[in-house]
Amino acid sequence: MGPWRCLLLLLLLATALRAQQQQFMEYVERRLTLLEERISQWHDQSSRYSTELRDFKNQVLGMLETAEKEREAMRSEAESAAVRVDRLEREVDYLETQNPAPPCVEVDETLMEKQVATAKQRKNEKYTKLTDCSDTIASIRAMKILKRFGSTSGLWTKDAAGNSEKIYVFDGTANDTVYVFPRMREFTLFSATRKAARIKLPYPWVGTGHLVYDGHLYYIRQQGPFQVIKFNLANKTVVDSSVFPAEEQIPVFGLSPFTYIEMAADEEGLWAIYATKEDEKNICLAKLDPTSLDIEQMWDTPCPRENAEAAFVVCGALHVVYNTPLPSRSRVQCVFDVSGTLAPEDASLVYFPKRYGSHSSMKYNPRERQIYAWDDGYQIIYRMEMKKKLEV
């Protein structure tokens, strides 16, 4: 290869290197330009976000200042309300001291023996109906959970005979104070007991078998033999009392050992559900005179106490609700019709919807055809679908 050829080759290589260097510089310039544009966009966005954050911070500070002022105003109102409540409670206590003491009703032993003899004579006789009620439960149509209030066991109800819309709440299985809410709305909305009126009873109650009927409270007082107290809710005095004529009583429900007598009301009037040591396997039923508390008639039912948790009467038929020791789904598994117009095999096996635990009380309201239940501290309403009894 001659010298001139080497020189030509070097010239060509130098030209190629300059061309590649120029392309590389153009590529670097393009990348730097893109990078500068992105940095500029980031700077603009960062400035905008900083401005928005500063505005939001100022807005939150203003809201916090307003909330603090409102909190102070509410605290002042609460303190003022507490002062008024304390004054009202003192006035109520003063008014209660002005009421005459409830009469101490002594039990006439001769009269009680006569009542026992009359009841035993009419025991298990066929019942003559007072009304034309011929319905029985077909199924549970709906369930409404109102709220959770008080202890796991208790009772809430309306007057089963009157037109009052008041709600009566018995918290626990041993107490002497009844909470009264003016309507269902107040009971549902307010959780504090200070929103309710209080009725202090002359004697503490036992169990959850109480009943409000025609302006009177019927509840069980345990002092020696079990005593039914009739208490006038209007003037807050004891009207009458009666020792229940059943020897050696035992808890009426196997799963509710705190209830010895369950007072119930239906279209036919006033009933007492109980159990005795004489026939400790099954539940007994008695028809009461709501005026004098005399026992008009008594029945031994085929419904077992074991695994029973509650009971109620509908159109003269006792419905006993059963569960399991570990709470499951409650069901009406035994029906006893005192008039004999409903055969046991024709009674529907009624299941209640699955809930929280087990019922400590179930009160049938004949005016509304629904049940007020207390389930592990929850207050529930069961609406029922009715059907006609089949004559036997």
C-alpha positions, 0 to 999 in steps of 0.5 A: 500500500502506497503512502497516498493510500494511507493518507486517504484512509486516514482522511476517511476515518477522521471524517467518520469520527467527526460525523459520529461526534456531531450526532452524539452532541446533537443527541446529548443536546436533545436529552438535556432539553427534555430534562430541562422541560421536565424540571420546569414542569416539576417546579410548576407543579410543586409550586401549585401543590405548595399553594394548595397545601397552604390554603388547605392548612389555613382552611383546616385551622379555621375549621378547628377554631370554629369546632373549638368554639362550638365545643365550648358552647356545647360544654356550657350548655351541658353544664347548664342542662346538668344543673337543671336536671339536678334541680328537677331531680330534687323537685321530683324527690320532694314531690315523692316525699309528699305522696302518702306511703303505699299501704301494706297489704296483709294477706288474709290466710282464710281468704287465700285458703278459700282461693286455693280450694276454689282454684283446685276444684276448677283445675284443668276444667275446660275454659269458657272463652270471654271473647270471640278471638280464634286466631293463632300464630302462623309465623313471624312476619318481621323482626325489628331491632330497636336498640341496645339498652341496659343489662343482658336480661330485662324487660320492655313493654307497653300497656297491654290493655290501655291506649298509652304509647308509653314504653316501660323498661325494667333493667335487670332481674332484681331492681326497684326502678322502672324507666318510662319513655313517653313514646317509642321515638324517645326510647329509640333515639335517646340512650341516656336513662336521664331522658326517661321518667323514673318510677321507684317501686315500694318493693324490689322486683324479682325476675322478668315476669312483670306486666303493665295492664290497664294502667297498673303494673303487676310484678313479683315480689319475693318475700317468703312465698312469691307475692304478686303486687298490683301497683297503680302507675298513675298515683304511684301506690300499691292497690292490692297484693296476693300471695300466689297459692302454689306451694314450693315454686320453682323457676318456670323456665329451665333456661331463665332461672330468675323468673318464677312467675310470668305474668301475661296478657292476651285478648282474654285478660290476665294470666300467670305462668308458673311451675311447682315442685309437685310437677316440676317437669311441666309448666302450669297456667292460671287465669287471674282476675285483674281487679282482685287478683283471684285465681279463676282457674288453673291448668297443668300443661304438657309443656316441659320446663326443660330448655324453655326460655320464655312464654306468652298467651295468645287468644287463650293459648299458651305458647312456650318458647324453647332454645338450647343451653348454648343459645341457638334459634328460638322456636315455639315448640309447645302450644296449650289451648285452654278452650280446647279449640286448637289441637296440638298437632294443628299448631304451627312450629314457629321459629324466631330469626337468629339473634344475639343470645337468648330471650330473657323476656317476651311480652305479647301485646294483644292490641298490636299483635306483636311481641316485645322481646329482650335478647341479650340486651337488645330490644326487639319487636316481632310482628306475627302472621296470624291464622284461624284455629281449627275447631276440634 
